[in-house]
Amino acid sequence: MPSDTSLPADDGRAGRLPPLPPEAMTPEQQRIVDGIVSGPRGGLRGPFPAMLRSPVVAERFQKLGEYLRFDTSIPAALNELAILVTAREWSAQYEWYAHHLLAMKAGLPPAIAEAVAEGQKPDGMDADQALVWQFCTELHRTKQVSDETYAATRDRFGERGIIDLIAVSGYYVAVAMTLNVAQVPLPPGVPVPLKPL
């Protein structure tokens, strides 16, 4: 199972809801941290330091996210493409930063990510990449998908794939909201990856 240990932990330099020091955590918060750190994420980063303010939300979110990151029916590079589409739609800088790294590791072509970052339809996508981009882009921009897109996605990924794409899109909207509201900082020296559209 892949791990996120290559990503730096949030360091609390800035942000509205910085990581809680261990001595300030309740036993419930510490139990949730221990569960996250010992799982496939390998560390506490992204939205989870902020989410710990509501331990039940943090715990349930991380369990859903674990499925959507590590056990989804959608292949890893395509799943990361769906996440990048979401990060771009929400201009979620930390989400883009973290998942761009993961998308590159999963084998998503850099030119596809670059076009998504620019808010454009990527050239040169294969059929699966084009389908995931179309489904997720329609979902975010029109709040639904066309019959044609739905049928093509169902025929390729099945009904489970439809639900997994909806779930990963919605989950990462909530992650983007949390990151943006909490103003989770990029690691030191990392330039802001997404330009305004």
FIDOMI-651145 format. One record per residue: residue in one letter; chain; x, y, z of N, C-alpha, C, O in turn. Coordinates in nm, 4 decimals. Atoms other than C-alpha are relative to their C-alpha. Example, Ala and Ser with C-alpha at 12.3 -4.5 7.8 and 13.67 -1.06 7.14 Angstrom:
// residues 2
 aa ch      npx      npy      npz     capx     capy     capz      cpx      cpy      cpz      opx      opy      opz
  a  A   0.0890  -0.1190   0.0000   1.2300  -0.4500   0.7800   0.0900   0.1200   0.0000   0.1936   0.1181   0.0665
  s  A  -0.0820  -0.1190  -0.0060   1.3670  -0.1060   0.7140  -0.0770   0.1090   0.0730  -0.0261   0.2198   0.0899
//
This chain:
// residues 197
 aa ch      npx      npy      npz     capx     capy     capz      cpx      cpy      cpz      opx      opy      opz
  m  A   0.0838  -0.1182   0.0000   0.0000   0.0000   0.0000   0.0883   0.1245   0.0000   0.1791   0.1336   0.0826
  p  A  -0.0846  -0.1186   0.0033   0.1498   0.3389  -0.0922  -0.0157   0.0852   0.1252  -0.1177   0.0804   0.1938
  s  A   0.0027  -0.0865  -0.1182   0.2339   0.5877   0.1784   0.0276   0.1433  -0.0407   0.0903   0.1687  -0.1435
  d  A  -0.0219  -0.1414   0.0257   0.2367   0.9652   0.1922   0.1234   0.0535   0.0727   0.1362   0.1749   0.0885
  t  A  -0.1110  -0.0467  -0.0825   0.5607   0.9801   0.3913   0.0933   0.0948  -0.0740   0.1740   0.1629  -0.0107
  s  A  -0.0853  -0.0926   0.0741   0.7302   1.1736   0.1088  -0.0488   0.1439   0.0103   0.0247   0.2366  -0.0239
  l  A   0.0531  -0.1349  -0.0144   0.5054   1.4721   0.1803   0.0374   0.0561   0.1361   0.0251  -0.0137   0.2368
  p  A  -0.0337  -0.0568  -0.1309   0.6216   1.7093   0.4524  -0.1255   0.0235   0.0837  -0.2322   0.0530   0.0299
  a  A   0.1112  -0.0272  -0.0909   0.3982   1.7470   0.7561  -0.0229   0.1505   0.0088   0.0693   0.2302  -0.0089
  d  A   0.0282  -0.1403  -0.0262   0.2232   2.0745   0.8187   0.0836   0.0434   0.1206   0.0962  -0.0314   0.2175
  d  A  -0.0905  -0.0408  -0.1076   0.4532   2.2768   1.0412  -0.0561   0.1085   0.0899   0.0130   0.1546   0.1807
  g  A   0.0623  -0.0976  -0.0885   0.2120   2.5246   1.1966   0.0537   0.1412  -0.0144   0.0266   0.2256   0.0710
  r  A  -0.0556  -0.1339   0.0171   0.3977   2.8284   1.0583  -0.1070   0.1053  -0.0084  -0.0903   0.2172   0.0400
  a  A   0.1057  -0.0970   0.0230   0.0731   2.9933   0.9641  -0.1304  -0.0764  -0.0129  -0.1355  -0.1985   0.0019
  g  A   0.1288   0.0643   0.0167  -0.2888   2.9263   0.9071  -0.0907   0.0290   0.1176  -0.0461   0.0627   0.2272
  r  A   0.0991  -0.0313  -0.1032  -0.6060   2.9726   1.1019  -0.0184  -0.1123   0.1005  -0.0528  -0.0874   0.2160
  l  A   0.0190   0.1165  -0.0876  -0.6210   2.6211   1.2472   0.1253  -0.0866  -0.0053   0.1221  -0.1975  -0.0587
  p  A  -0.1274   0.0727   0.0104  -0.2595   2.5112   1.2861  -0.0041  -0.1297   0.0802  -0.0935  -0.1494   0.1624
  p  A  -0.0039   0.1256  -0.0742  -0.1626   2.1673   1.4166   0.0004   0.0240   0.1509   0.0658   0.1156   0.2007
  l  A   0.0042  -0.0076  -0.1462  -0.2400   2.1152   1.7846   0.1241  -0.0669   0.0572   0.1626  -0.1740   0.0104
  p  A  -0.1109   0.0702  -0.0648   0.0583   2.0382   2.0063  -0.0551  -0.1225   0.0734  -0.1671  -0.1178   0.1244
  p  A   0.0500   0.1219  -0.0643   0.0295   1.6843   2.1503  -0.0548   0.0230   0.1408  -0.1534  -0.0392   0.1802
  e  A   0.0445  -0.0234  -0.1379  -0.0064   1.8192   2.5037  -0.1348   0.0718   0.0080  -0.1992   0.0717   0.1129
  a  A   0.1286  -0.0692   0.0024  -0.3122   2.0215   2.3986  -0.1135  -0.0887  -0.0518  -0.2297  -0.0481  -0.0496
  m  A   0.1018   0.0891   0.0566  -0.4946   1.7236   2.2440  -0.0743  -0.0756   0.1083  -0.0178  -0.1124   0.2114
  t  A   0.0792   0.0880  -0.0857  -0.7750   1.5378   2.4124   0.0395  -0.1447  -0.0303   0.1002  -0.1711  -0.1341
  p  A  -0.0276   0.1411   0.0312  -0.7410   1.1595   2.4383  -0.0654  -0.0447  -0.1312  -0.0071  -0.1233  -0.2059
  e  A   0.0672   0.0362   0.1253  -0.9933   1.1279   2.1542   0.0781   0.0518  -0.1197   0.0973  -0.0211  -0.2170
  q  A  -0.0795  -0.0551   0.1094  -0.7902   1.3597   1.9307   0.1292  -0.0791  -0.0192   0.1681  -0.1088  -0.1322
  q  A  -0.1252   0.0752   0.0103  -0.4697   1.1714   2.0113  -0.0230  -0.1388  -0.0588   0.0595  -0.1880  -0.1358
  r  A   0.0333   0.1317   0.0554  -0.6380   0.8374   1.9332  -0.0184   0.0104  -0.1516   0.0264  -0.0769  -0.2259
  i  A   0.0223  -0.0189   0.1428  -0.7443   0.9731   1.5935   0.1322   0.0268  -0.0714   0.1569  -0.0276  -0.1790
  v  A  -0.1328  -0.0256   0.0570  -0.3953   1.1081   1.5240   0.0773  -0.1303  -0.0127   0.1367  -0.1572  -0.1171
  d  A  -0.0730   0.1272   0.0030  -0.2453   0.7695   1.6134  -0.0510  -0.0890  -0.1126   0.0271  -0.1553  -0.1808
  g  A   0.0580   0.0804   0.1073  -0.4870   0.5991   1.3744   0.0408   0.0483  -0.1378   0.0679  -0.0327  -0.2264
  i  A  -0.0396  -0.0554   0.1292  -0.4020   0.8339   1.0883   0.1480  -0.0277  -0.0268   0.1851  -0.0714  -0.1357
  v  A  -0.1448   0.0153   0.0164  -0.0257   0.8167   1.1448   0.0387  -0.1455  -0.0248   0.1323  -0.1724  -0.1001
  s  A  -0.0345   0.1413   0.0164  -0.0233   0.4362   1.1658  -0.0620  -0.0615  -0.1248  -0.0336  -0.1769  -0.1569
  g  A   0.0631   0.0504   0.1216  -0.2330   0.3994   0.8480   0.0830   0.0313  -0.1234   0.1992   0.0705  -0.1122
  p  A  -0.0752  -0.0187   0.1248  -0.1342   0.4321   0.4816   0.0447   0.1435  -0.0256   0.1346   0.1655  -0.1067
  r  A  -0.0440  -0.1385   0.0181  -0.1063   0.8130   0.5052   0.1388   0.0221   0.0599   0.2177   0.1010   0.0080
  g  A  -0.1322  -0.0077  -0.0606   0.1936   0.7731   0.7346   0.0306   0.1289   0.0728   0.1423   0.1451   0.1219
  g  A  -0.0238  -0.1266  -0.0684   0.1540   1.1208   0.8850  -0.1262   0.0833   0.0041  -0.2249   0.0546  -0.0637
  l  A   0.1138  -0.0911  -0.0168  -0.0803   1.3987   0.9869   0.0284   0.1270  -0.0786   0.1169   0.2045  -0.0424
  r  A  -0.0238  -0.1165   0.0860  -0.1032   1.6635   0.7144  -0.1285   0.0370  -0.0705  -0.2336  -0.0226  -0.0468
  g  A   0.1168  -0.0407   0.0768  -0.3390   1.8401   0.4804  -0.1094   0.0539   0.0895  -0.0831   0.1396   0.1738
  p  A   0.1121  -0.0558  -0.0752  -0.6848   1.9009   0.6287  -0.0106  -0.0529   0.1423  -0.0838   0.0034   0.2237
  f  A   0.0259   0.0696  -0.1267  -0.6494   1.6710   0.9290   0.0417   0.0757   0.1254  -0.0283   0.0655   0.2261
  p  A  -0.0265  -0.0807  -0.1197  -0.4714   1.9028   1.1742  -0.1141   0.0971   0.0312  -0.1486   0.1169   0.1477
  a  A   0.1138  -0.0902  -0.0214  -0.7574   2.1502   1.1236  -0.1233  -0.0787   0.0430  -0.1932  -0.0388   0.1362
  m  A   0.1202   0.0783  -0.0277  -1.0273   1.8829   1.1275  -0.0034  -0.0581   0.1409  -0.1105  -0.0911   0.1918
  l  A  -0.0032   0.0554  -0.1368  -0.9125   1.7569   1.4676  -0.0836   0.0816   0.0971  -0.1202   0.0325   0.2039
  r  A   0.0859  -0.0807  -0.0880  -1.1126   2.0438   1.6169  -0.1380  -0.0637   0.0155  -0.2075  -0.0378   0.1138
  s  A   0.1237   0.0785  -0.0082  -1.4140   1.8194   1.5452   0.0406  -0.1461  -0.0192   0.0386  -0.1966  -0.1314
  p  A  -0.0590   0.1328   0.0124  -1.2773   1.4720   1.6232  -0.0833  -0.1013  -0.0779  -0.0277  -0.1823  -0.1521
  v  A   0.0842   0.0949   0.0731  -1.5759   1.2789   1.4877   0.0109   0.0260  -0.1504   0.0213  -0.0681  -0.2291
  v  A  -0.0167  -0.0345   0.1414  -1.5507   1.4664   1.1560   0.1357  -0.0495  -0.0487   0.1442  -0.1126  -0.1541
  a  A  -0.1345   0.0406   0.0410  -1.1754   1.4038   1.1409   0.0082  -0.1513  -0.0183   0.0636  -0.1997  -0.1170
  e  A  -0.0097   0.1461   0.0070  -1.2124   1.0330   1.2103  -0.0799  -0.0566  -0.1175  -0.0312  -0.1422  -0.1914
  r  A   0.0825   0.0532   0.1092  -1.4956   0.9710   0.9674   0.0525   0.0434  -0.1360   0.0488  -0.0324  -0.2329
  f  A  -0.0577  -0.0494   0.1245  -1.3372   1.1855   0.7017   0.1213  -0.0811  -0.0398   0.1370  -0.1183  -0.1561
  q  A  -0.1227   0.0710   0.0347  -1.0079   1.0064   0.7236  -0.0306  -0.1418  -0.0451   0.0399  -0.1951  -0.1308
  k  A   0.0351   0.1362   0.0435  -1.1762   0.6663   0.6899  -0.0521   0.0007  -0.1432  -0.0138  -0.0847  -0.2232
  l  A   0.0482  -0.0104   0.1377  -1.3631   0.7725   0.3760   0.1159   0.0323  -0.0936   0.1293  -0.0276  -0.2003
  g  A  -0.1145  -0.0377   0.0823  -1.0492   0.9375   0.2408   0.0969  -0.1144  -0.0221   0.1553  -0.1264  -0.1297
  e  A  -0.0887   0.1151   0.0150  -0.8460   0.6240   0.3040  -0.0505  -0.0911  -0.1118   0.0277  -0.1375  -0.1948
  y  A   0.0560   0.0801   0.1094  -1.0839   0.4273   0.0810   0.0217   0.0705  -0.1341   0.0680   0.0090  -0.2302
  l  A  -0.0056  -0.0722   0.1264  -1.0898   0.6980  -0.1856   0.1419   0.0191  -0.0511   0.1612   0.0382  -0.1711
  r  A  -0.1402  -0.0119   0.0417  -0.7095   0.7245  -0.1923   0.0634  -0.1346  -0.0312   0.1393  -0.1466  -0.1273
  f  A  -0.0784   0.1228   0.0068  -0.5983   0.3657  -0.1502  -0.0763  -0.1231  -0.0477  -0.0133  -0.2219  -0.0855
  d  A   0.0770   0.1200   0.0332  -0.8836   0.1246  -0.2309  -0.1085   0.0226  -0.1040  -0.1858  -0.0695  -0.1308
  t  A   0.1036  -0.0300   0.0983  -1.1050   0.2936  -0.4919   0.0107  -0.0913  -0.1217   0.1160  -0.1486  -0.1497
  s  A   0.0006   0.0802   0.1231  -1.2060   0.1100  -0.8079   0.0649   0.0743  -0.1171   0.0922   0.0141  -0.2209
  i  A  -0.0594  -0.0812   0.1075  -1.0576   0.3933  -1.0167   0.1526  -0.0116   0.0077   0.2095   0.0089   0.1149
  p  A  -0.1463   0.0100  -0.0033  -0.6909   0.3393  -1.1168   0.0650   0.1289   0.0532   0.0126   0.2389   0.0360
  a  A  -0.0635  -0.1087  -0.0757  -0.4474   0.5594  -0.9233   0.0212   0.1280  -0.0819  -0.0134   0.2365  -0.0351
  a  A  -0.0286  -0.1215   0.0781  -0.3423   0.7987  -1.2027  -0.1290   0.0716  -0.0381  -0.1335   0.1946  -0.0406
  l  A   0.1288  -0.0608   0.0342  -0.7047   0.8546  -1.3046  -0.0665   0.0607   0.1223  -0.1286   0.1667   0.1135
  n  A   0.0538  -0.0532  -0.1250  -0.8124   0.9018  -0.9432   0.0681   0.1321   0.0354   0.0026   0.2269   0.0786
  e  A  -0.0736  -0.1241  -0.0272  -0.5401   1.1632  -0.8992  -0.0398   0.1095  -0.0991  -0.0422   0.2272  -0.0633
  l  A   0.0502  -0.0989   0.0958  -0.6612   1.3337  -1.2180  -0.1310   0.0595   0.0510  -0.1509   0.1808   0.0441
  a  A   0.1266  -0.0499  -0.0559  -1.0077   1.3588  -1.0603   0.0257   0.0966   0.1151  -0.0433   0.1977   0.1283
  i  A  -0.0336  -0.0868  -0.1133  -0.8496   1.5114  -0.7490   0.0590   0.1326  -0.0494   0.0274   0.2385   0.0047
  l  A  -0.0572  -0.1234   0.0543  -0.6486   1.7616  -0.9545  -0.1078   0.0889  -0.0618  -0.1030   0.2111  -0.0480
  v  A   0.1103  -0.0796   0.0539  -0.9641   1.8690  -1.1384  -0.0704   0.0733   0.1141  -0.1037   0.1912   0.1020
  t  A   0.0660  -0.0610  -0.1156  -1.1228   1.9325  -0.7977   0.0855   0.1117   0.0589   0.0354   0.2206   0.0869
  a  A  -0.0900  -0.1013  -0.0562  -0.8193   2.1186  -0.6640   0.0007   0.1261  -0.0864   0.0007   0.2375  -0.0341
  r  A   0.0014  -0.1164   0.0897  -0.8194   2.3434  -0.9722  -0.1318   0.0754   0.0087  -0.1322   0.1985   0.0113
  e  A   0.1304  -0.0660  -0.0081  -1.1935   2.4132  -0.9509  -0.0112   0.0846   0.1258  -0.0781   0.1879   0.1252
  w  A   0.0057  -0.0712  -0.1282  -1.1456   2.5265  -0.5889   0.1243   0.0844   0.0269   0.1350   0.1459   0.1330
  s  A  -0.1271  -0.0715  -0.0205  -0.7994   2.6861  -0.6366   0.0605  -0.0350   0.1364   0.1049   0.0523   0.2110
  a  A  -0.0523   0.0502  -0.1278  -0.6864   2.4723  -0.3426   0.1496  -0.0274  -0.0178   0.1896  -0.1317  -0.0694
  q  A  -0.1436   0.0055   0.0256  -0.3125   2.5351  -0.3423   0.0669  -0.1217   0.0654   0.1449  -0.1916   0.0007
  y  A  -0.0639   0.1142  -0.0672  -0.2119   2.2739  -0.0827  -0.0489  -0.1314  -0.0613   0.0301  -0.2238  -0.0807
  e  A   0.0540   0.1219   0.0616  -0.4421   2.0122  -0.2355   0.0686  -0.0261  -0.1336   0.1075  -0.1391  -0.1631
  w  A  -0.0691   0.0166   0.1282  -0.2898   2.0746  -0.5780   0.1441  -0.0433   0.0230   0.1911  -0.1388  -0.0389
  y  A  -0.1400   0.0318  -0.0275   0.0643   2.0691  -0.4390   0.0157  -0.1480   0.0367   0.0977  -0.2181  -0.0227
  a  A  -0.0143   0.1378  -0.0482   0.0172   1.7362  -0.2577  -0.0395  -0.1012  -0.1070   0.0294  -0.2012  -0.1271
  h  A   0.0492   0.1004   0.0952  -0.1814   1.5605  -0.5276   0.0673   0.0085  -0.1357   0.0631  -0.0883  -0.2117
  h  A  -0.0824  -0.0036   0.1205   0.0296   1.6838  -0.8165   0.1187  -0.0947   0.0183   0.1532  -0.1695  -0.0732
  l  A  -0.1101   0.0938  -0.0271   0.3198   1.4983  -0.6549  -0.0479  -0.1438  -0.0132   0.0188  -0.2262  -0.0758
  l  A   0.0532   0.1363   0.0038   0.1039   1.1880  -0.6134  -0.0427  -0.0394  -0.1417  -0.0268  -0.1549  -0.1812
  a  A   0.0398   0.0281   0.1381  -0.0323   1.2150  -0.9689   0.1215  -0.0336  -0.0857   0.1166  -0.1249  -0.1680
  m  A  -0.1218   0.0283   0.0761   0.3195   1.2266  -1.1114   0.0547  -0.1380   0.0362   0.0981  -0.2124  -0.0518
  k  A  -0.0450   0.1330  -0.0431   0.4174   0.9210  -0.9033  -0.0867  -0.1104  -0.0588  -0.0378  -0.2189  -0.0905
  a  A   0.0936   0.1002   0.0525   0.1070   0.7391  -1.0289   0.0081  -0.0124  -0.1517  -0.0501  -0.1044  -0.2091
  g  A  -0.0196   0.0094   0.1439   0.2060   0.8087  -1.3902  -0.0877   0.0892  -0.0856  -0.0944   0.0706  -0.2071
  l  A   0.0765  -0.0951   0.0812  -0.0260   1.0902  -1.4959   0.0986   0.0864  -0.0788   0.1915   0.1412  -0.0195
  p  A  -0.0927  -0.0827   0.0775   0.1484   1.2729  -1.7820   0.0013   0.1452   0.0489  -0.1050   0.2036   0.0705
  p  A  -0.0092  -0.1375  -0.0486   0.2768   1.6141  -1.6668  -0.0780   0.1005  -0.0843  -0.1331   0.1962  -0.0300
  a  A   0.0705  -0.0947   0.0861   0.1224   1.7894  -1.9689  -0.1498   0.0034   0.0312  -0.2139   0.1074   0.0164
  i  A   0.1422   0.0024  -0.0360  -0.2247   1.6781  -1.8589  -0.0219   0.0834   0.1254  -0.1139   0.1649   0.1312
  a  A   0.0122  -0.0789  -0.1231  -0.1741   1.8199  -1.5105   0.0195   0.1485  -0.0278  -0.0505   0.2324   0.0290
  e  A  -0.0268  -0.1405   0.0317  -0.0337   2.1411  -1.6566  -0.1222   0.0670  -0.0636  -0.1556   0.1807  -0.0304
  a  A   0.1203  -0.0561   0.0635  -0.3423   2.1931  -1.8751  -0.1116   0.0173   0.1025  -0.1814   0.1186   0.1015
  v  A   0.1027  -0.0114  -0.1044  -0.5738   2.1240  -1.5801   0.0304   0.1218   0.0873  -0.0600   0.1980   0.1213
  a  A  -0.0390  -0.1158  -0.0819  -0.3780   2.3799  -1.3748  -0.0360   0.1312  -0.0683  -0.0676   0.2297  -0.0015
  e  A   0.0329  -0.1206   0.0766  -0.4423   2.6332  -1.6520  -0.1496   0.0109  -0.0288  -0.1935   0.1043  -0.0960
  g  A   0.1445  -0.0035   0.0201  -0.8146   2.5523  -1.6501  -0.0432  -0.0393  -0.1397  -0.1514  -0.0014  -0.1847
  q  A   0.0271   0.0370   0.1377  -0.8000   2.3993  -1.9970  -0.0175  -0.1507  -0.0141   0.0300  -0.2282   0.0688
  k  A   0.0118   0.1419   0.0320  -0.8985   2.0666  -2.1497   0.1348  -0.0464  -0.0539   0.1857   0.0102  -0.1507
  p  A  -0.1322   0.0455   0.0455  -0.5730   1.8719  -2.1868  -0.0064  -0.0640  -0.1395  -0.1033  -0.1319  -0.1735
  d  A  -0.0186   0.0705   0.1273  -0.4584   1.7600  -2.5314   0.0675  -0.1333   0.0287   0.1320  -0.1504   0.1321
  g  A  -0.0761   0.1243  -0.0063  -0.3301   1.4093  -2.5878  -0.0436  -0.0983   0.1074   0.0329  -0.1881   0.1427
  m  A   0.0460   0.0960  -0.1007  -0.5400   1.2297  -2.3271  -0.0391  -0.1307  -0.0682  -0.0877  -0.1312  -0.1813
  d  A   0.0545   0.1259   0.0498  -0.6115   0.8620  -2.3741  -0.1490  -0.0042   0.0338  -0.2001   0.0873   0.0983
  a  A   0.1457   0.0056  -0.0154  -0.9758   0.7479  -2.3676  -0.0418   0.0056   0.1463  -0.1387   0.0738   0.1797
  d  A   0.0363  -0.0002  -0.1421  -0.9820   0.6826  -1.9903   0.0235   0.1363   0.0639  -0.0602   0.1848   0.1401
  q  A  -0.0291  -0.1328  -0.0541  -0.8163   1.0130  -1.9032  -0.1041   0.1009  -0.0460  -0.1509   0.1827   0.0333
  a  A   0.0986  -0.0934   0.0533  -1.0555   1.2019  -2.1307  -0.1355  -0.0197   0.0670  -0.2070   0.0770   0.0935
  l  A   0.1285   0.0291  -0.0633  -1.3543   1.0278  -1.9733  -0.0042   0.0525   0.1433  -0.1026   0.1144   0.1839
  v  A  -0.0050  -0.0489  -0.1382  -1.2472   1.1049  -1.6151   0.0008   0.1525   0.0015  -0.0699   0.2140   0.0814
  w  A  -0.0019  -0.1465   0.0053  -1.1649   1.4656  -1.7065  -0.1389   0.0538  -0.0320  -0.1855   0.1476   0.0327
  q  A   0.1325  -0.0472   0.0414  -1.5028   1.5077  -1.8794  -0.1020  -0.0169   0.1116  -0.1765   0.0761   0.1424
  f  A   0.0969   0.0276  -0.1069  -1.7055   1.3451  -1.6005   0.0190   0.0982   0.1154  -0.0766   0.1612   0.1608
  c  A  -0.0252  -0.0842  -0.1180  -1.5385   1.5397  -1.3205  -0.0174   0.1483  -0.0316  -0.0692   0.2233   0.0512
  t  A   0.0160  -0.1406   0.0376  -1.5302   1.8709  -1.5060  -0.1473   0.0358  -0.0137  -0.1912   0.1398   0.0354
  e  A   0.1451  -0.0246   0.0096  -1.8983   1.8457  -1.5955  -0.0634   0.0048   0.1381  -0.1443   0.0928   0.1675
  l  A   0.0597   0.0072  -0.1336  -1.9842   1.7485  -1.2400   0.0249   0.1291   0.0779  -0.0666   0.1836   0.1396
  h  A  -0.0327  -0.1231  -0.0741  -1.8034   2.0490  -1.0911  -0.0659   0.1238  -0.0617  -0.1181   0.2093   0.0099
  r  A   0.0434  -0.1244   0.0643  -1.9099   2.3059  -1.3477  -0.1503   0.0079  -0.0228  -0.2074   0.1168  -0.0183
  t  A   0.1447  -0.0034   0.0279  -2.2701   2.2033  -1.4230  -0.0818  -0.0606   0.1127  -0.2048  -0.0544   0.1102
  k  A   0.0654   0.0626  -0.1158  -2.3503   2.0212  -1.0949  -0.0758  -0.1269  -0.0382  -0.1613  -0.1740   0.0369
  q  A   0.0561   0.1264   0.0465  -2.4505   1.7131  -1.2966   0.0878  -0.0492  -0.1144   0.1866   0.0158  -0.1487
  v  A  -0.0688   0.0448   0.1211  -2.3290   1.5045  -1.5918  -0.1059  -0.0331  -0.1046  -0.2175  -0.0735  -0.0720
  s  A   0.0915   0.0282   0.1105  -2.4889   1.4612  -1.9317  -0.0267  -0.1502  -0.0100   0.0500  -0.2313   0.0421
  d  A   0.0299   0.1413   0.0226  -2.6541   1.1338  -2.0311   0.1133  -0.0681  -0.0748   0.1496  -0.1816  -0.0439
  e  A  -0.1093   0.0571   0.0797  -2.3759   1.0775  -2.2836   0.1233  -0.0281   0.0864   0.1828  -0.1356   0.0780
  t  A  -0.1166   0.0189  -0.0875  -2.0985   1.1278  -2.0268  -0.0272  -0.1087   0.1024   0.0594  -0.1916   0.1303
  y  A   0.0368   0.1023  -0.0981  -2.2820   0.9172  -1.7706   0.0103  -0.1401  -0.0619   0.0716  -0.2296  -0.0036
  a  A   0.0011   0.1318   0.0629  -2.3325   0.6269  -2.0126   0.1422  -0.0465  -0.0335   0.1764  -0.1625  -0.0108
  a  A  -0.1375   0.0375   0.0352  -1.9719   0.6314  -2.1342   0.0806  -0.0363   0.1238   0.1586  -0.1315   0.1219
  t  A  -0.0728   0.0271  -0.1252  -1.8372   0.6433  -1.7783  -0.0479  -0.1306   0.0621   0.0331  -0.2105   0.1093
  r  A   0.0544   0.1247  -0.0532  -2.0698   0.3660  -1.6627   0.0484  -0.1192  -0.0811   0.0843  -0.2223  -0.0244
  d  A  -0.0435   0.1108   0.0844  -1.9767   0.1493  -1.9606   0.1468  -0.0336   0.0229   0.1860  -0.1498   0.0126
  r  A  -0.1441   0.0245  -0.0205  -1.6052   0.1908  -1.8864   0.0315  -0.0405   0.1432   0.1088  -0.1341   0.1640
  f  A  -0.0393   0.0218  -0.1394  -1.5921   0.1964  -1.5036  -0.1069  -0.0672   0.0845  -0.0817  -0.1008   0.2002
  g  A   0.1080   0.0629  -0.0734  -1.9257   0.0462  -1.4012  -0.0669   0.0969   0.0962  -0.0230   0.2104   0.1147
  e  A   0.0723  -0.0856  -0.0945  -2.1728   0.1802  -1.1500   0.0836   0.0296   0.1239   0.0738   0.1381   0.1811
  r  A  -0.0906  -0.0278  -0.1125  -1.9162   0.1411  -0.8718   0.0947   0.1141  -0.0361   0.1197   0.2024   0.0459
  g  A  -0.0893  -0.1066   0.0437  -1.6799   0.3601  -1.0724  -0.0679   0.1353  -0.0022  -0.0077   0.2364   0.0339
  i  A   0.0769  -0.1261  -0.0027  -1.9513   0.6236  -1.1146  -0.0043   0.0547   0.1422   0.0250   0.1719   0.1658
  i  A   0.0103  -0.0441  -0.1399  -2.0026   0.6363  -0.7386   0.1370   0.0395   0.0536   0.1485   0.1387   0.1255
  d  A  -0.1339  -0.0345  -0.0489  -1.6272   0.6340  -0.6700   0.0467   0.1343  -0.0553   0.1116   0.2106   0.0163
  l  A  -0.0380  -0.1311   0.0557  -1.5741   0.9300  -0.9067  -0.0789   0.1134   0.0648  -0.0236   0.2198   0.0925
  i  A   0.0785  -0.1016  -0.0699  -1.8606   1.1224  -0.7479   0.0563   0.0210   0.1401   0.0734   0.1344   0.1849
  a  A  -0.0475  -0.0087  -0.1385  -1.7282   1.0410  -0.4004   0.1353   0.0689   0.0094   0.1553   0.1532   0.0969
  v  A  -0.1322  -0.0630  -0.0084  -1.3667   1.1385  -0.4714  -0.0110   0.1485  -0.0321   0.0602   0.2302   0.0264
  s  A   0.0194  -0.1414   0.0325  -1.4856   1.4638  -0.6285  -0.0588   0.0750   0.1188  -0.0094   0.1816   0.1554
  g  A   0.0633  -0.0665  -0.1136  -1.7117   1.5509  -0.3363   0.0884   0.0051   0.1226   0.0936   0.1065   0.1922
  y  A  -0.0899   0.0045  -0.1147  -1.4636   1.4419  -0.0722   0.1068   0.1089  -0.0118   0.1346   0.1813   0.0838
  y  A  -0.1075  -0.0977   0.0157  -1.1902   1.6583  -0.2190  -0.0506   0.1433  -0.0114   0.0275   0.2368   0.0058
  v  A   0.0577  -0.1340  -0.0157  -1.4272   1.9556  -0.2434   0.0040   0.0378   0.1479   0.0460   0.1480   0.1830
  a  A  -0.0015  -0.0291  -0.1439  -1.4656   1.9308   0.1350   0.1423   0.0175   0.0517   0.1666   0.1020   0.1378
  v  A  -0.1405  -0.0177  -0.0371  -1.0883   1.8872   0.1723   0.0471   0.1384  -0.0450   0.1120   0.2098   0.0313
  a  A  -0.0397  -0.1318   0.0514  -1.0342   2.1951  -0.0481  -0.0593   0.1113   0.0848   0.0092   0.2083   0.1170
  m  A   0.0630  -0.1004  -0.0858  -1.2832   2.3932   0.1588   0.0755   0.0135   0.1314   0.1030   0.1243   0.1776
  t  A  -0.0703  -0.0014  -0.1288  -1.1044   2.2941   0.4786   0.1371   0.0646  -0.0145   0.1744   0.1503   0.0655
  l  A  -0.1334  -0.0562   0.0221  -0.7594   2.3742   0.3405  -0.0065   0.1498  -0.0255   0.0747   0.2257   0.0274
  n  A   0.0110  -0.1425   0.0332  -0.8733   2.7092   0.2006  -0.0434   0.0833   0.1198   0.0122   0.1903   0.1446
  v  A   0.0472  -0.0755  -0.1164  -1.0629   2.8196   0.5111   0.1055   0.0008   0.1099   0.1277   0.1035   0.1741
  a  A  -0.1038   0.0093  -0.1037  -0.7885   2.6968   0.7467   0.1298   0.0680  -0.0427   0.2191   0.0884   0.0395
  q  A  -0.1211  -0.0607   0.0561  -0.5270   2.8603   0.5205   0.1240  -0.0843   0.0303   0.2258  -0.0351   0.0790
  v  A  -0.1122   0.0926  -0.0217  -0.3040   2.5539   0.5415   0.1148   0.0432  -0.0911   0.0968   0.0553  -0.2122
  p  A  -0.1097  -0.0534   0.0809   0.0382   2.6738   0.4276   0.0680  -0.1066  -0.0843   0.0710  -0.2244  -0.0489
  l  A  -0.0894   0.0850   0.0775   0.2498   2.5267   0.1538   0.1306  -0.0151   0.0778   0.1633   0.0707   0.1598
  p  A  -0.1295   0.0133  -0.0674   0.5843   2.3915   0.2751   0.0927   0.1166  -0.0337   0.0780   0.1787  -0.1389
  p  A  -0.0932  -0.1092   0.0265   0.8646   2.6474   0.3026   0.0689  -0.0168  -0.1354   0.1154  -0.1255  -0.1695
  g  A  -0.0693   0.0013   0.1277   1.0086   2.7376  -0.0365  -0.0812  -0.0525  -0.1175  -0.0342  -0.0479  -0.2312
  v  A   0.0837   0.0507   0.1094   0.7228   2.5847  -0.2386  -0.0800   0.1170  -0.0564  -0.1562   0.1808   0.0163
  p  A   0.0761  -0.1110   0.0589   0.5837   2.8414  -0.4832  -0.1477  -0.0357  -0.0143  -0.1835  -0.1531  -0.0242
  v  A   0.1435   0.0207   0.0190   0.2085   2.8857  -0.5175  -0.0200  -0.0634  -0.1378   0.0171  -0.0037  -0.2389
  p  A   0.0036   0.0717   0.1275   0.1263   2.6295  -0.7879  -0.1100   0.0436  -0.0960  -0.0922   0.0332  -0.2174
  l  A   0.1138  -0.0323   0.0860  -0.2100   2.7538  -0.9194  -0.0134   0.1509  -0.0167  -0.0240   0.2245   0.0815
  k  A   0.0207  -0.1414   0.0297  -0.2435   3.0909  -1.0895  -0.1503   0.0275  -0.0065  -0.2279  -0.0632  -0.0367
  p  A   0.1425  -0.0318   0.0169  -0.5783   3.2728  -1.0853  -0.0430  -0.0228  -0.1461   0.0341   0.0009  -0.2392
  l  A   0.0516   0.0230   0.1356  -0.7940   3.1819  -1.3843  -0.0738   0.1257  -0.0477  -0.1253   0.1284  -0.1594
//
